[in-house]
Amino acid sequence: MKNLNIQEVNNKEEWNSFIFKNTSDTFHQSWEWGDMHQKLGYRVWNIGVFEGKKLNAVCLIIKIKARRGTFLHIPHGPIVRMEIGDLRFENILSSLTDYLISLGKEEGCSFVRIASTLPRNIENDRIFKKAGFCNAPIFIQSELSQILDIQPTQEDLLKNMRKSTRYILKKAHEYKLRYMKSTDPNDFNMFYNLYKQTVQKQEYVGHSYNFIKQEFLSFLENDSVNLYFVFDNKTLLSAAMIIHQNKTGFYHYGASQKNKSNIPSSHLLQWYIIQDLKRLGFDRYNFWGIAPEDKPNHPWKGLTVFKKGFGGEERAYLQTQDYILEWKYWINWFVETVRRIRRGY
Protein backbone atom coordinates (compact mmCIF):
# COMPACT_ATOMS: atom_id res chain seq x y z
CA MET A 1 0.00 0.00 0.00
CA LYS A 2 1.27 3.47 -0.87
CA ASN A 3 1.80 6.02 1.88
CA LEU A 4 -1.50 7.16 3.31
CA ASN A 5 -2.40 10.81 3.49
CA ILE A 6 -4.92 12.14 6.00
CA GLN A 7 -6.66 15.43 5.33
CA GLU A 8 -9.97 17.15 5.91
CA VAL A 9 -12.79 16.66 3.41
CA ASN A 10 -14.82 19.84 2.92
CA ASN A 11 -17.18 18.71 0.17
CA LYS A 12 -20.57 17.47 1.40
CA GLU A 13 -21.40 15.63 -1.85
CA GLU A 14 -18.04 13.83 -1.93
CA TRP A 15 -18.41 12.86 1.73
CA ASN A 16 -21.96 11.52 1.56
CA SER A 17 -21.33 9.79 -1.76
CA PHE A 18 -18.52 7.80 -0.15
CA ILE A 19 -20.65 6.98 2.90
CA PHE A 20 -23.61 5.78 0.83
CA LYS A 21 -21.44 3.57 -1.39
CA ASN A 22 -19.83 1.83 1.56
CA THR A 23 -22.44 1.41 4.29
CA SER A 24 -26.18 1.34 4.88
CA ASP A 25 -25.89 0.55 8.61
CA THR A 26 -25.80 4.08 9.98
CA PHE A 27 -26.35 7.78 9.41
CA HIS A 28 -24.02 8.79 12.25
CA GLN A 29 -21.11 9.33 9.87
CA SER A 30 -23.15 11.39 7.43
CA TRP A 31 -22.41 15.05 6.74
CA GLU A 32 -25.73 15.98 8.36
CA TRP A 33 -24.80 14.34 11.68
CA GLY A 34 -21.62 16.42 11.82
CA ASP A 35 -23.48 19.55 10.75
CA MET A 36 -25.99 19.02 13.56
CA HIS A 37 -23.26 18.77 16.19
CA GLN A 38 -21.40 21.77 14.80
CA LYS A 39 -24.53 23.91 15.05
CA LEU A 40 -24.96 22.73 18.64
CA GLY A 41 -21.50 24.07 19.47
CA TYR A 42 -19.35 20.93 19.22
CA ARG A 43 -15.98 20.85 17.46
CA VAL A 44 -16.21 18.59 14.42
CA TRP A 45 -13.67 17.24 11.93
CA ASN A 46 -14.45 15.49 8.62
CA ILE A 47 -11.31 13.47 7.95
CA GLY A 48 -10.46 11.48 4.82
CA VAL A 49 -7.77 8.80 4.49
CA PHE A 50 -6.29 8.92 0.98
CA GLU A 51 -4.00 6.55 -0.91
CA GLY A 52 -2.60 8.92 -3.50
CA LYS A 53 -5.73 10.70 -4.72
CA LYS A 54 -8.05 7.77 -3.91
CA LEU A 55 -10.29 8.16 -0.87
CA ASN A 56 -10.17 4.90 1.11
CA ALA A 57 -11.86 5.88 4.38
CA VAL A 58 -13.70 8.71 6.07
CA CYS A 59 -13.99 9.51 9.74
CA LEU A 60 -16.33 12.02 11.36
CA ILE A 61 -14.79 13.11 14.67
CA ILE A 62 -16.73 14.95 17.39
CA LYS A 63 -15.14 16.44 20.49
CA ILE A 64 -17.23 15.65 23.57
CA LYS A 65 -16.86 17.65 26.76
CA ALA A 66 -18.46 15.91 29.73
CA ARG A 67 -18.00 16.18 33.49
CA ARG A 68 -16.46 12.71 33.49
CA GLY A 69 -13.86 13.73 30.89
CA THR A 70 -13.18 15.19 27.45
CA PHE A 71 -12.74 12.83 24.51
CA LEU A 72 -12.81 12.46 20.73
CA HIS A 73 -15.79 10.43 19.57
CA ILE A 74 -16.09 8.62 16.24
CA PRO A 75 -19.79 7.61 16.03
CA HIS A 76 -20.33 4.46 13.93
CA GLY A 77 -17.06 4.99 12.09
CA PRO A 78 -14.66 5.09 10.45
CA ILE A 79 -16.29 4.07 7.16
CA VAL A 80 -13.86 2.18 4.93
CA ARG A 81 -14.10 1.40 1.23
CA MET A 82 -15.91 -1.95 0.99
CA GLU A 83 -13.23 -3.77 -1.00
CA ILE A 84 -10.52 -2.97 1.55
CA GLY A 85 -9.19 -6.21 3.11
CA ASP A 86 -8.06 -6.80 6.69
CA LEU A 87 -4.37 -6.06 6.06
CA ARG A 88 -5.10 -2.77 4.31
CA PHE A 89 -7.61 -1.87 7.04
CA GLU A 90 -4.89 -2.44 9.63
CA ASN A 91 -2.73 0.13 7.83
CA ILE A 92 -5.62 2.60 7.61
CA LEU A 93 -6.46 2.18 11.29
CA SER A 94 -2.81 2.56 12.27
CA SER A 95 -2.47 5.86 10.36
CA LEU A 96 -5.82 7.08 11.62
CA THR A 97 -4.93 6.19 15.21
CA ASP A 98 -1.72 8.24 14.99
CA TYR A 99 -3.77 11.18 13.71
CA LEU A 100 -6.37 10.79 16.48
CA ILE A 101 -3.70 10.57 19.19
CA SER A 102 -2.11 13.80 17.98
CA LEU A 103 -5.46 15.59 17.65
CA GLY A 104 -6.67 14.30 21.01
CA LYS A 105 -3.59 15.59 22.81
CA GLU A 106 -3.87 18.97 21.07
CA GLU A 107 -7.52 19.21 22.17
CA GLY A 108 -6.81 18.22 25.79
CA CYS A 109 -8.68 14.91 25.60
CA SER A 110 -8.16 11.97 27.94
CA PHE A 111 -9.15 9.32 25.40
CA VAL A 112 -10.43 8.53 21.91
CA ARG A 113 -13.61 6.47 21.48
CA ILE A 114 -14.47 4.58 18.29
CA ALA A 115 -17.95 3.08 17.95
CA SER A 116 -17.53 1.07 14.74
CA THR A 117 -20.11 -0.67 12.56
CA LEU A 118 -17.60 -3.36 11.64
CA PRO A 119 -18.91 -6.88 12.35
CA ARG A 120 -18.28 -8.14 15.87
CA ASN A 121 -15.72 -10.89 15.32
CA ILE A 122 -12.33 -12.02 16.57
CA GLU A 123 -10.37 -10.59 13.64
CA ASN A 124 -11.74 -7.05 13.94
CA ASP A 125 -11.20 -7.13 17.69
CA ARG A 126 -7.60 -8.25 17.10
CA ILE A 127 -6.96 -5.39 14.67
CA PHE A 128 -8.11 -2.77 17.17
CA LYS A 129 -6.19 -4.32 20.06
CA LYS A 130 -3.05 -4.35 17.90
CA ALA A 131 -3.56 -0.61 17.31
CA GLY A 132 -3.63 -0.04 21.09
CA PHE A 133 -7.38 0.11 21.80
CA CYS A 134 -9.26 -1.50 24.69
CA ASN A 135 -12.94 -2.32 25.17
CA ALA A 136 -15.00 0.64 26.38
CA PRO A 137 -16.98 0.21 29.63
CA ILE A 138 -20.22 1.35 27.96
CA PHE A 139 -21.60 2.12 24.52
CA ILE A 140 -22.82 5.44 23.14
CA GLN A 141 -24.06 4.28 19.75
CA SER A 142 -26.00 1.02 19.68
CA GLU A 143 -23.85 -2.09 19.12
CA LEU A 144 -26.76 -4.30 18.07
CA SER A 145 -29.43 -3.38 15.49
CA GLN A 146 -32.53 -5.06 14.07
CA ILE A 147 -32.75 -4.58 10.29
CA LEU A 148 -35.73 -5.51 8.12
CA ASP A 149 -35.50 -6.08 4.36
CA ILE A 150 -38.65 -4.37 3.08
CA GLN A 151 -38.26 -5.40 -0.56
CA PRO A 152 -40.47 -8.55 -0.30
CA THR A 153 -44.20 -8.22 -0.96
CA GLN A 154 -46.51 -6.99 1.77
CA GLU A 155 -47.87 -10.52 2.13
CA ASP A 156 -44.37 -11.97 2.64
CA LEU A 157 -43.47 -9.26 5.14
CA LEU A 158 -46.55 -10.13 7.18
CA LYS A 159 -45.85 -13.85 6.89
CA ASN A 160 -42.38 -13.38 8.41
CA MET A 161 -43.64 -11.43 11.43
CA ARG A 162 -44.43 -12.82 14.85
CA LYS A 163 -47.96 -14.21 14.93
CA SER A 164 -49.18 -11.69 17.51
CA THR A 165 -47.75 -8.75 15.53
CA ARG A 166 -49.30 -9.99 12.29
CA TYR A 167 -52.69 -10.37 14.03
CA ILE A 168 -52.58 -6.72 15.19
CA LEU A 169 -51.67 -5.39 11.76
CA LYS A 170 -54.36 -7.35 9.96
CA LYS A 171 -56.94 -5.65 12.18
CA ALA A 172 -55.58 -2.15 11.49
CA HIS A 173 -58.66 -1.05 9.53
CA GLU A 174 -60.93 -1.76 12.51
CA TYR A 175 -59.41 0.99 14.63
CA LYS A 176 -60.23 3.79 12.17
CA LEU A 177 -57.14 5.79 13.05
CA ARG A 178 -55.76 8.82 11.27
CA TYR A 179 -52.14 8.79 10.10
CA MET A 180 -50.01 11.80 9.26
CA LYS A 181 -46.56 12.29 7.76
CA SER A 182 -44.85 15.65 8.05
CA THR A 183 -41.66 17.59 7.41
CA ASP A 184 -43.18 20.81 8.74
CA PRO A 185 -40.98 22.27 11.54
CA ASN A 186 -44.19 23.51 13.15
CA ASP A 187 -45.14 19.89 13.84
CA PHE A 188 -41.91 19.16 15.67
CA ASN A 189 -43.22 20.43 19.02
CA MET A 190 -46.15 18.02 18.79
CA PHE A 191 -43.67 15.18 18.37
CA TYR A 192 -41.32 16.34 21.11
CA ASN A 193 -44.08 16.88 23.68
CA LEU A 194 -45.14 13.25 23.32
CA TYR A 195 -41.50 12.14 23.33
CA LYS A 196 -40.90 14.02 26.59
CA GLN A 197 -43.95 12.39 28.18
CA THR A 198 -42.67 8.98 27.08
CA VAL A 199 -39.21 9.61 28.57
CA GLN A 200 -40.72 10.69 31.90
CA LYS A 201 -43.15 7.76 32.16
CA GLN A 202 -40.61 5.12 31.17
CA GLU A 203 -37.87 6.72 33.29
CA TYR A 204 -35.01 6.63 30.82
CA VAL A 205 -32.48 9.27 29.77
CA GLY A 206 -33.68 11.04 26.63
CA HIS A 207 -32.21 13.80 24.49
CA SER A 208 -32.94 17.48 24.96
CA TYR A 209 -35.32 19.55 22.87
CA ASN A 210 -32.44 21.46 21.27
CA PHE A 211 -30.55 18.28 20.36
CA ILE A 212 -33.44 16.55 18.59
CA LYS A 213 -34.74 19.76 17.02
CA GLN A 214 -31.34 20.53 15.49
CA GLU A 215 -31.08 16.92 14.26
CA PHE A 216 -34.46 17.33 12.58
CA LEU A 217 -33.45 20.64 10.97
CA SER A 218 -30.03 19.43 9.79
CA PHE A 219 -31.44 16.35 8.07
CA LEU A 220 -34.39 18.36 6.77
CA GLU A 221 -31.97 20.49 4.75
CA ASN A 222 -31.23 17.39 2.67
CA ASP A 223 -34.83 16.07 2.72
CA SER A 224 -33.70 13.13 4.86
CA VAL A 225 -36.15 13.12 7.76
CA ASN A 226 -39.86 12.63 8.36
CA LEU A 227 -42.17 12.83 11.35
CA TYR A 228 -44.95 10.25 11.53
CA PHE A 229 -48.08 10.48 13.70
CA VAL A 230 -51.14 8.38 14.42
CA PHE A 231 -54.30 9.82 15.99
CA ASP A 232 -57.51 8.48 17.45
CA ASN A 233 -59.85 11.31 16.45
CA LYS A 234 -57.87 14.33 17.73
CA THR A 235 -55.82 12.45 20.32
CA LEU A 236 -52.19 11.80 19.39
CA LEU A 237 -51.34 8.20 20.30
CA SER A 238 -47.90 7.56 18.82
CA ALA A 239 -45.20 9.37 16.87
CA ALA A 240 -41.81 8.62 15.34
CA MET A 241 -38.91 10.49 13.80
CA ILE A 242 -37.38 8.61 10.86
CA ILE A 243 -34.05 9.44 9.27
CA HIS A 244 -33.80 8.15 5.69
CA GLN A 245 -30.59 7.87 3.73
CA ASN A 246 -29.21 5.47 1.14
CA LYS A 247 -32.50 3.56 0.66
CA THR A 248 -32.67 2.89 4.41
CA GLY A 249 -35.14 4.26 6.93
CA PHE A 250 -33.82 4.57 10.50
CA TYR A 251 -36.24 4.49 13.44
CA HIS A 252 -34.32 6.95 15.60
CA TYR A 253 -36.93 8.24 18.05
CA GLY A 254 -40.34 6.98 19.05
CA ALA A 255 -43.04 8.20 21.42
CA SER A 256 -46.40 6.89 22.55
CA GLN A 257 -48.98 7.08 25.28
CA LYS A 258 -51.40 4.56 26.72
CA ASN A 259 -55.02 4.97 25.71
CA LYS A 260 -58.27 3.84 27.29
CA SER A 261 -59.16 1.67 24.32
CA ASN A 262 -55.79 -0.17 24.44
CA ILE A 263 -55.22 0.53 20.76
CA PRO A 264 -51.81 -0.92 19.73
CA SER A 265 -50.88 2.37 18.09
CA SER A 266 -47.09 1.83 18.12
CA HIS A 267 -47.44 -1.38 16.09
CA LEU A 268 -49.82 0.27 13.65
CA LEU A 269 -47.60 3.32 13.20
CA GLN A 270 -44.56 1.14 12.46
CA TRP A 271 -46.50 -0.73 9.80
CA TYR A 272 -47.59 2.57 8.26
CA ILE A 273 -43.95 3.73 8.17
CA ILE A 274 -42.75 0.47 6.61
CA GLN A 275 -45.43 0.64 3.93
CA ASP A 276 -44.61 4.28 3.20
CA LEU A 277 -40.88 3.58 2.85
CA LYS A 278 -41.62 0.58 0.66
CA ARG A 279 -43.84 2.70 -1.57
CA LEU A 280 -41.01 5.22 -1.94
CA GLY A 281 -38.59 2.53 -3.10
CA PHE A 282 -36.55 1.99 0.07
CA ASP A 283 -34.82 -1.37 0.60
CA ARG A 284 -34.32 -1.53 4.36
CA TYR A 285 -35.85 -0.44 7.64
CA ASN A 286 -33.42 -0.19 10.55
CA PHE A 287 -35.22 -0.47 13.89
CA TRP A 288 -31.99 0.75 15.53
CA GLY A 289 -30.89 -0.51 18.93
CA ILE A 290 -32.01 -3.75 20.55
CA ALA A 291 -30.96 -5.65 23.67
CA PRO A 292 -28.77 -8.77 23.51
CA GLU A 293 -30.55 -12.03 24.32
CA ASP A 294 -28.14 -12.90 27.13
CA LYS A 295 -29.24 -9.87 29.19
CA PRO A 296 -32.84 -10.59 30.32
CA ASN A 297 -32.91 -7.53 32.63
CA HIS A 298 -31.72 -5.08 29.97
CA PRO A 299 -33.83 -1.87 30.01
CA TRP A 300 -34.49 -2.29 26.27
CA LYS A 301 -35.90 -5.80 26.67
CA GLY A 302 -39.55 -4.84 26.12
CA LEU A 303 -38.66 -2.56 23.22
CA THR A 304 -36.62 -5.38 21.68
CA VAL A 305 -39.56 -7.79 21.81
CA PHE A 306 -41.67 -5.13 20.08
CA LYS A 307 -39.11 -4.51 17.31
CA LYS A 308 -38.36 -8.17 16.67
CA GLY A 309 -42.05 -8.85 16.21
CA PHE A 310 -41.78 -7.31 12.73
CA GLY A 311 -39.11 -9.76 11.62
CA GLY A 312 -35.71 -8.97 10.20
CA GLU A 313 -32.24 -9.92 11.37
CA GLU A 314 -29.84 -8.84 14.08
CA ARG A 315 -26.61 -7.12 13.15
CA ALA A 316 -23.92 -7.06 15.86
CA TYR A 317 -21.16 -4.47 15.67
CA LEU A 318 -17.72 -4.49 17.20
CA GLN A 319 -17.73 -3.52 20.86
CA THR A 320 -16.95 0.18 21.35
CA GLN A 321 -13.19 0.79 21.55
CA ASP A 322 -11.23 3.32 23.63
CA TYR A 323 -7.67 4.56 23.16
CA ILE A 324 -6.31 5.92 26.45
CA LEU A 325 -4.40 9.21 26.24
CA GLU A 326 -3.96 10.05 29.93
CA TRP A 327 -4.70 8.80 33.45
CA LYS A 328 -7.94 10.84 33.71
CA TYR A 329 -9.50 8.18 31.47
CA TRP A 330 -9.87 5.95 34.52
CA ILE A 331 -12.18 8.47 36.17
CA ASN A 332 -14.42 8.18 33.11
CA TRP A 333 -14.05 4.38 33.16
CA PHE A 334 -15.24 4.19 36.76
CA VAL A 335 -18.20 6.54 36.20
CA GLU A 336 -19.35 4.69 33.07
CA THR A 337 -18.88 1.25 34.63
CA VAL A 338 -21.13 2.23 37.55
CA ARG A 339 -23.64 3.73 35.11
CA ARG A 340 -23.69 0.55 33.00
CA ILE A 341 -24.33 -1.64 36.03
CA ARG A 342 -27.06 0.62 37.42
CA ARG A 343 -28.86 0.82 34.09
CA GLY A 344 -28.64 -2.92 33.47
CA TYR A 345 -26.72 -2.72 30.18
N, C-alpha and C positions, 0 to 999 in steps of 0.2 A: 504493500500500500504506500502511495506517495505521502509526503509530509502533509499533515492535516492543518488546516487554517481555520481558526475560529474568529468570527466577526459578527457584528450585529446585522440583522436583517430588518430593513425599514420599509419593505414593500408588503402591504397587507395581502395583495393578490398572490404574490409569490409564496408567502407564508402559508396561507390557507390552502392553496393548491397543493403544496407539499403534504400538509396534514391530511387532506381528504384522500390523496392517493395512497397513503400509507397506514391509515387507521380509520376504523369506524366505531371504536370502543369508547371514545370520549370526546368532549368538547372543551375540556379543561386546558388544552394546549392551543386552542384556537386564538386568533387575533382578538376576537371579541372578549374573551375571558381576561386577557391582559389589559385591554382597553378599559374594561370595567374596573379592575383593580387600580389602574392608573388614575382614573377619575375619582376613586375613593381615597386617593392620597398615598397609595403604596408606590414604592420604587419597583419598576418592572424592566426586565431586559429580554429582548427577543434575539436569541443567539442561534447562529447557524454554524454547522461544522462542515467545512468544504474540503474536498479532495481535488486540488487544482481549482477549476471553476464549477465543479459538480457539487451540488448540495446533497450531503449524505445524511444529515440529521438536523433537527431543530430542537430547541430547548427554551421554553418560556420559564423565566426565573422571576419569582416574586419575593421581595424582602418582607418578612413578617416580624413585627415588633410586638412581643407579648411580655407580660409580667414575669413569666417563667424563663424568658430568654429571647434573644434575637437570632433569627436564622434565615437562610435562603431556602425557599421552597420551590420544588419543581413538581407541579401538580399533574399527575398522569403523563409524565414524560421521562426522558426525552423521547421524541418520535424519530425512528430510524427508518431509512429506506428499506422497503420490504425484502429486497433481494440480498441485503447485507447478511453474511454468515456470522457465526459465533466469533471467529478469530478477528474479523474486521470490526465487529461490535466491541470486542475487548479494546482494540486500539482507539476506537471512538470514545469509549467510556473513560479510558485512561487520559486522553487529551482533555476531555470535558471536565474530568475530576480536577486536573491541574488548574484549569481555568476557574472552576468553582471555588477551589481552595484560596486562590489569589483574590478573587472577588469577595469571598466571605470575610477574609482577614481585613481587606480594605474597608468593608462596610461594618466592621465591628461585630461580626456574627460569632456565635459559639458553636454552630454546627450547620451542615447542609443536609436537607431532607429531600430524598427522591421517592416519589410515589409513582412507580412505573406501571404501565399496562402490559408489560412483558408477561408471558405465561409463568405461573408459579411452578418451577421445576428445579431440579438439582443443578443443572448447568447454569441457568441464569443466576441462581443464588451464588454459585462458585465464582462467576465473573465479577459480581459486585464485591464479594469478600476479598478477592484478589486485588481489587482496586482500593481496598481499605475501608469499606463500609461495614456497618453492623446493623442488625435488625432494630427497627425503631420500637419503642415501648407501646405505641398506639398508632392508629392510622388517622389521617385527615381525609383523604379521598377514599372512597370505598374500594376494598380489595376483592370483592366478590359481587358480580352483577348477574342479573337474570335477563337474558336477551331472547326475544321472540322474533322468529322469521315470519313476517306478515305477507309474504308472497303467495302462499297457498290460498285456495279458495276459502270463502267465508265458512262453508260447510266443513272443510278440513280443519280450519282453525278451531271451530267449535268442537269437533270430534276429538281433538288433542288436548282439550281442557279437562280439568277435574270435573267430575260428574256434577257436583254441587254448584260449581261456577257456571257450567253450561246450562243447568236448570234455571238459574237466575236470569241469564241473558235471554233465554228463549221466552221468558215471560215479560220482557222489557215493555212490550206494547201495552200491557195491562195497567201499568202504573201511570200512563198518560203524563209523563214528565216533559218539561221544556228544556231543550239543550241550547247552549249558546257558545260561540267561538268568537274571540275578540283579540284585536291587537291595539285597541284604543287605550292609551295611557289613563284615560279617565276611569276605566274599569279596573285598574290595578288596585285601588283602595278596597274595592269590593272583595277582590281575591285576598289581599293581605289581612283584612279584618277577620275573615274566616280562618286563615292560616294562623293568626295570632291566637284565636280561640282554641284551635286544635292543639297548638303548642302548650298552652296553659292547662288544658284538660288532661292531656296525655303526659304532662310533666317531663318534657324533654327539652334540650337546648336547641332553640331555633336561631335563624338568622334575623338580623335587624331589618327594619323597614328600609333604611337607606341602602343596605347591601343588596337586597332582592330587587328593589326598585331600579337601582343602577344596572343590575344584571339584565333586567327586562329591557331597559332603554338601550343598553349597548348592543344586545342581540337584535333588538328591533331595527336598529340602523341598517342591518343586513337582511331584514325580513326573515329572521331565524328564530322567532319565538311566537308562541300563541298561548292565550289564556282560554281555558275551557270551563264551562259552568253547567250545572244541572239544577233546575228549579222544580219544586212542587207548588204550582200556582206562582205566588210571588216570593215564596220562601226558598232561599239559596240552601241547597243541601250539601253539595260537594263542588270542589274546584280543583284545578290543576294548572301548573305552568310547565309547558313543554318546550324544550329547546330542540330545534330540528336542523341538523347539518348532515351533509353527505349521505342522503337517503336514509337517515336514522332519526327517529324521534326519541328524545330522552325525557323520561318522567322525573323531573328534578325536584318539584315541590308539589305536595298534595295537601288538601284540607277538606274537612267534612265535619258535620255535626249530626248527632242522633236526632231522629224524628219520631213522633208519636206513632206513625204508621209502620215503623221499622222497614222503610223502603231501603233496599240495598243500593243506595245511590252511588257509592264509590265503585262498585262493580260495573254498574250501568254506564257511568261516565268513562271508565277505562275502555269499555267496548266501543263507545262512541268515538273516542280518540283513535283507537286502533282502526276502526272503519274509515275515519276521515283521513288518516295517514295513508292507508291502503289506497283510497280513492285518488290521492294526490301522487301516487307512484312511489311511495317509500318502500324500502325493502325490510327494515328492521325497526323493532320497538324495544328500547332499552329501559327496563323497569328500574334500573340503577341498583342501589345497594340492597343486599339481602344478608341474612345471618347464616353462618356456617352450621351445618347439621349437628356438629359435635358440641354445640353450645346451647343446650335447651333453655337456659335462663337468659339468653341474649335479649336485650330490650327490643330488637327488631323481629323477634320470633313471630309475633302475630302478623306483622306487616309482610313477612316473608311468606307465610302461609297464603295470605291474600294474593301476593304477586305470582307465586308459583301455580296458583289455581288456573291461570291463563295459559299455562304451558311454557314452552321455551327451554332453554338450556342455561346452566350455570357457566360462568366464565371466571376463573380464579386468576388473580394477578399476583405478581411477586410481592412478598411482604415489603412494606415500606422500609426504606434503607436510610440510615443516618451516617454522615461522615463527621467525626468529632474534630472540632477546631481548637477548643480550649476546655479547661476543667469545668467552666460554668455549665457545660452540657449536662453534667450529672445532676444539677439542680432541676433542670427540665426533665431529665429521665425519671427522677423520683416523683415529681408532681404528676407526670403523665401516667406513670405506673399506678399510682394511687387512684387516679381518675379512671383508668381502664378497669381496675378491680371494682371500684364503687359502681360504675355504670354497667358492669356485667359483660363487657366486650371480650 
